[in-house]
Amino acid sequence: MCHPELDDLAIAHLDCDAFYATIEKRDRPELANVPVIVGGRHRGVVAACCYIARSFGVRSAMPMFRALKLCPEAHVIPPDMGKYVATGKEVRTMMQNVTPLVETLSIDEAFMDLSGTSALHGGSPARTLARLANHIVENLGITVSIGLSYNKFLSKIASDLDKPCGFAVIGRNEAQRFLADKPVSLLWGVGEATRRRLARDGITLIGDLARIDEAELVSRYGKIGHRFFQFSRGEDDRAVEPEGETRSISSETTLHDDTADFSKLRKVLWRLSESVSERMKEAGLAARGVTLKLKTANFRIITRNRHLQHPTRSAEEIFLVGEGLLARETDGRTFRLIGIGVHDFVDSGDAEFGDLFDHARKQSNTRVDEALDAVRQRFGKESLVRGRALGDPSER
């Protein structure tokens, strides 16, 4: 049966299905009916997994040893971010050919506003989106799920309702009824700590929030109370904002176990620095600023910034700055998350060197980076690693 509001809805959320794993299956057809996990095998975590693996209970961010206990027959593949980024860019280009109003959330998902495009595409936004999904399958060999509604909040919820290869719709007339019996954890901004706080106040369902007036919600919960009021009623006045210039690039990870050990944190920091560097090179950018992010065991977030005299895109340079910032914070506190980011971009061709000593050091780092990139491009991401990626030999 056709949805009664189908032709009146224009805000969509497109989400690629099991993106990394789907790309690997596309490139290796013999794995089509095999559980696939993308991630590091030795003391690693699951970066992504296919729907077959998910049926065994495997989930993203799960420690690999646990994932393999749940699904011992899984085929584990190391991630190839260059390939994933390239495919993500192709998907984004296809979306932008449909509407210029595309707001990218990550490598594999984005919002789209198709208002006023019916005449251009000869059909309603729903029909245009269906054609787009088929176009992506036919040209890129991956599938997507689409949620369609009248605002961003509901379209994102809808895209999760019918995965994979799904197309779900939430209209205005059904929104509050649909939301009423859903858990508050479905709302943006409700993490575990907020969920527990709401539960202590007797609020476990979105419908519970909808029965409280806005002034009381704001009085209890501050600014987020306004969002609770809007979302619980199916309202969201945020516009789809097309992406502009990249403002920052970052990578972070939640640690397997909380730790205060500088050497362990340092090893993770190197991996994250390499990831950030790789993404900068793909974007043709260099950065003048570096930010270290830490989250303590009691969930306090710490950020430390350093402005660089000369821009860089080198993993080694990013790591060394981050390492210095990290050393000042490892004072016995225990951390559960670490991240590194860069900002204040210039085109990579505009990167400059400093004094003679600094010039020689940076040139050396650049030559090493280029050599590593060349080998990895030919033989794979894991074919060659720097010694610091292996950590302290005494720990192995």
C-alpha positions in Angstrom: 0.0 0.0 0.0 1.3 3.5 -0.9 2.0 5.8 2.0 -0.6 8.6 2.0 2.0 11.3 2.4 4.7 9.8 0.1 4.5 12.6 -2.5 4.7 15.4 0.2 7.9 14.4 1.9 11.3 15.6 0.8 13.9 15.2 3.6 15.9 12.0 3.3 18.7 10.2 5.2 20.8 7.8 3.1 22.9 5.2 4.8 25.2 2.7 3.1 24.5 -0.8 4.3 27.5 -2.4 6.3 29.7 -0.1 4.2 33.2 -1.5 4.7 32.1 -5.1 4.7 29.8 -4.6 1.6 32.7 -3.1 -0.4 34.9 -6.1 0.5 32.3 -8.5 -0.6 31.8 -6.6 -3.8 35.5 -6.9 -4.5 35.6 -10.6 -3.5 32.5 -12.3 -4.8 33.5 -15.6 -3.3 32.7 -14.1 0.2 29.1 -13.3 -0.8 27.6 -15.9 1.6 30.4 -15.8 4.2 30.4 -13.8 7.5 32.9 -11.0 7.0 34.5 -8.8 9.6 36.6 -5.8 8.8 39.2 -5.0 11.5 42.5 -5.9 13.0 42.9 -9.6 14.0 45.5 -9.3 16.7 44.2 -7.4 19.8 42.0 -5.4 17.4 38.4 -4.4 17.3 35.6 -4.8 14.8 35.5 -1.8 12.4 32.6 -3.2 10.5 30.8 -6.5 9.8 28.3 -7.8 7.3 24.8 -8.8 8.2 25.6 -12.5 8.3 28.2 -11.8 11.0 25.7 -9.6 12.8 23.3 -12.5 13.0 25.9 -14.2 15.3 25.9 -11.2 17.6 29.0 -9.5 16.2 28.9 -5.6 16.4 31.1 -2.7 15.4 33.7 -1.7 18.1 33.6 -5.2 19.7 37.0 -6.7 20.6 38.0 -9.0 17.8 38.7 -12.0 20.2 35.1 -11.7 21.3 33.7 -11.4 17.8 35.6 -14.5 16.7 34.2 -16.5 19.7 30.7 -15.6 18.5 31.5 -16.3 14.9 34.6 -18.4 14.5 34.0 -19.0 10.8 34.2 -15.3 10.0 36.6 -14.1 7.3 38.6 -11.2 8.8 39.9 -8.5 6.4 42.1 -5.6 7.4 40.5 -2.2 6.6 41.4 -0.4 3.4 40.4 3.2 4.1 41.6 4.5 0.8 39.1 2.3 -1.0 36.3 3.1 1.4 36.9 6.9 1.1 36.9 6.7 -2.7 33.6 4.8 -2.8 32.1 7.2 -0.3 33.0 10.1 -2.6 31.4 8.4 -5.5 28.2 7.9 -3.5 28.2 11.6 -2.4 28.7 12.7 -6.0 25.6 10.7 -7.1 23.6 12.4 -4.3 24.8 15.8 -5.3 23.7 15.1 -8.9 20.2 14.7 -7.4 20.2 17.8 -5.2 22.8 20.3 -4.1 21.4 20.1 -0.6 23.5 17.2 0.7 24.8 17.3 4.3 27.4 14.7 4.8 27.5 13.0 8.3 30.3 10.5 7.7 31.9 8.5 4.9 28.8 6.4 4.4 25.7 8.5 5.4 24.2 11.9 4.6 21.0 14.0 4.7 19.4 15.2 1.5 16.7 17.9 0.9 14.9 17.3 -2.3 12.3 20.1 -1.9 11.4 21.6 -5.3 13.1 18.9 -7.4 10.0 17.1 -8.7 9.9 19.1 -12.0 13.6 18.7 -12.5 13.6 14.9 -12.1 10.1 14.2 -13.4 8.7 12.7 -10.3 8.4 13.0 -6.5 11.4 12.9 -4.2 10.5 9.4 -3.2 10.7 8.2 -6.9 14.0 10.1 -7.3 15.5 8.4 -4.2 14.4 5.0 -5.4 16.1 5.6 -8.7 19.2 6.9 -6.9 19.4 3.7 -4.8 19.2 1.5 -7.9 21.8 3.7 -9.6 24.2 3.2 -6.7 23.7 -0.6 -6.8 24.2 -0.8 -10.5 27.3 1.4 -10.7 29.1 0.9 -7.4 27.9 -2.6 -6.4 26.8 -1.6 -2.9 23.4 -1.2 -1.3 21.9 1.7 0.6 18.9 2.2 3.0 16.9 5.4 2.8 14.6 7.1 5.3 12.2 9.7 4.1 10.3 12.2 6.2 9.6 15.9 6.7 12.6 16.6 8.9 16.2 15.3 9.6 15.4 13.7 13.0 12.7 11.4 11.6 14.4 10.6 8.3 17.5 9.3 10.2 15.3 7.1 12.4 13.4 5.9 9.3 16.6 4.8 7.5 17.3 2.2 10.2 13.8 0.7 10.1 14.2 -1.6 7.1 17.9 -2.4 6.7 19.5 -3.6 4.4 18.3 -2.3 1.1 15.4 -0.5 2.9 13.2 2.4 2.1 11.1 3.6 5.1 8.8 6.5 5.4 7.5 8.4 8.5 4.8 11.0 7.8 3.5 13.9 9.8 0.2 12.3 10.7 1.8 9.3 12.3 5.0 10.7 13.8 3.9 11.2 17.4 2.1 7.9 17.5 5.1 6.2 16.0 7.5 7.7 18.6 5.3 7.3 21.7 6.4 3.7 22.6 10.0 4.1 21.5 12.8 4.2 24.1 14.3 7.7 24.9 17.7 6.3 23.7 16.4 6.7 20.2 16.7 10.5 20.6 19.9 12.3 19.5 21.9 13.4 22.6 20.6 10.6 24.8 23.6 8.5 25.8 23.8 6.1 28.6 24.3 8.7 31.3 21.4 10.8 30.1 19.2 7.7 29.7 19.9 6.8 33.3 19.1 10.3 34.5 15.8 10.3 32.6 15.0 6.8 34.0 15.5 8.1 37.6 12.9 10.7 36.8 10.5 8.1 35.5 11.0 8.8 31.9 11.9 5.8 29.7 9.8 6.3 26.6 9.6 9.2 24.1 5.9 9.4 24.9 6.8 10.2 28.5 8.7 13.3 27.3 5.8 14.3 25.1 3.6 14.7 28.1 5.8 17.3 29.8 5.7 20.9 28.8 8.8 22.7 27.4 9.4 25.0 30.3 9.6 22.1 32.7 11.9 20.1 30.5 14.3 23.0 30.1 14.2 23.7 33.8 15.1 20.0 34.5 17.6 19.3 31.8 18.9 22.7 30.5 19.2 23.4 26.8 18.8 19.7 25.8 15.3 20.0 27.3 14.2 22.1 24.3 15.5 19.4 22.0 13.5 16.7 24.0 10.4 18.8 23.7 10.8 19.2 19.9 11.9 15.6 19.1 9.3 13.9 21.3 6.6 15.7 19.2 8.2 14.8 15.9 9.5 18.4 15.4 12.9 19.4 14.1 13.6 22.8 12.6 17.2 22.2 11.5 17.8 22.7 7.8 19.9 20.3 5.7 23.2 22.2 5.4 25.4 21.5 2.4 28.9 20.7 3.2 31.4 23.5 2.9 35.1 23.5 3.3 36.5 20.8 5.6 37.1 22.4 9.0 38.7 19.5 10.8 39.8 15.9 10.4 40.1 13.7 13.4 40.2 10.1 14.5 39.4 8.7 17.9 38.9 5.3 19.6 37.4 4.0 22.8 40.1 1.8 24.5 39.5 -1.9 25.3 40.3 -1.2 28.9 40.6 2.1 30.8 44.3 2.9 31.2 46.7 5.4 32.7 49.7 3.8 30.9 51.5 6.4 28.7 53.2 3.8 26.5 49.8 2.1 25.7 48.2 5.5 25.0 51.1 6.5 22.8 50.8 3.4 20.7 47.1 4.0 20.0 47.9 7.7 19.3 50.3 6.7 16.5 47.7 4.6 14.8 45.2 7.5 15.0 47.8 9.9 13.7 48.4 7.7 10.6 44.7 7.6 9.9 44.4 11.4 10.1 47.4 11.9 7.9 46.0 9.5 5.3 42.8 11.4 5.1 44.6 14.7 4.8 46.6 13.4 1.9 43.5 12.1 0.2 41.9 15.6 0.6 45.1 17.4 -0.5 45.3 19.4 2.8 47.9 20.3 5.3 47.1 21.7 8.8 48.4 24.3 11.1 46.7 23.1 14.2 46.6 19.8 16.2 44.1 18.8 18.9 44.4 16.0 21.4 41.2 14.6 22.9 41.0 12.4 26.0 38.1 11.1 27.9 38.7 10.1 31.5 37.2 7.0 33.2 34.6 9.2 34.7 33.6 10.6 31.3 35.3 14.0 31.6 36.4 15.2 28.2 39.8 16.9 27.9 41.0 18.7 24.8 44.4 20.3 24.3 45.4 22.3 21.2 48.7 23.4 19.7 49.2 25.8 16.8 52.0 24.9 14.4 54.3 27.5 13.0 54.3 25.6 9.6 51.5 23.4 8.2 51.9 19.7 8.0 50.2 16.5 6.8 52.9 14.1 8.1 51.7 11.4 10.5 55.1 11.7 12.3 54.6 15.4 12.8 51.0 15.0 14.0 52.0 12.2 16.3 55.0 14.1 17.9 52.8 17.1 18.7 50.1 14.9 20.1 52.6 12.9 22.1 53.9 16.1 23.7 50.3 17.1 24.7 49.6 13.6 25.9 52.7 13.5 28.1 51.4 16.6 30.1 48.1 14.8 30.8 49.3 11.3 31.9 49.5 12.2 35.5 47.9 9.1 37.0 44.4 9.7 35.6 42.8 6.8 33.8 41.5 7.3 30.3 38.8 5.4 28.3 39.1 7.3 25.0 41.9 9.0 23.0 41.7 11.0 19.8 43.8 13.2 17.6 42.6 15.9 15.2 43.9 18.6 12.9 42.5 21.9 11.8 43.3 25.3 10.3 43.9 23.9 6.8 45.8 25.0 3.8 46.3 23.3 0.4 49.1 20.7 0.9 51.2 22.5 -1.8 51.4 25.5 0.5 53.0 23.7 3.3 56.3 25.3 4.3 59.3 24.4 6.3 61.0 26.3 9.1 64.6 26.8 9.9 67.4 24.7 8.5 67.3 22.0 11.2 63.5 21.9 11.1 63.6 21.8 7.3 65.9 18.8 7.2 63.8 16.9 9.8 60.6 17.5 8.0 62.0 16.6 4.7 63.2 13.3 6.2 59.7 12.7 7.6 58.2 13.5 4.2 60.5 11.2 2.3 59.7 8.3 4.8 55.9 9.0 4.5 56.2 9.0 0.7 58.1 5.7 0.7 55.6 4.1 3.0 52.7 5.3 0.9 54.2 3.9 -2.3 54.8 0.5 -0.7 51.4 0.3 0.8 49.7 1.4 -2.4 51.3 -1.4 -4.2 51.2 -4.2 -1.6 48.4 -3.2 0.8 47.9 -1.1 3.9 49.5 -3.7 6.3 52.5 -4.6 4.1 54.8 -2.1 5.9 54.5 -0.4 9.3 56.8 1.9 11.3 58.5 0.4 14.3 56.5 2.6 16.7 53.3 1.0 15.5 54.5 -2.2 17.2 54.9 -0.6 20.6 57.4 -1.5 23.3 59.1 -4.9 22.5 58.9 -5.8 26.2 55.1 -5.7 25.9 54.8 -8.2 23.1 
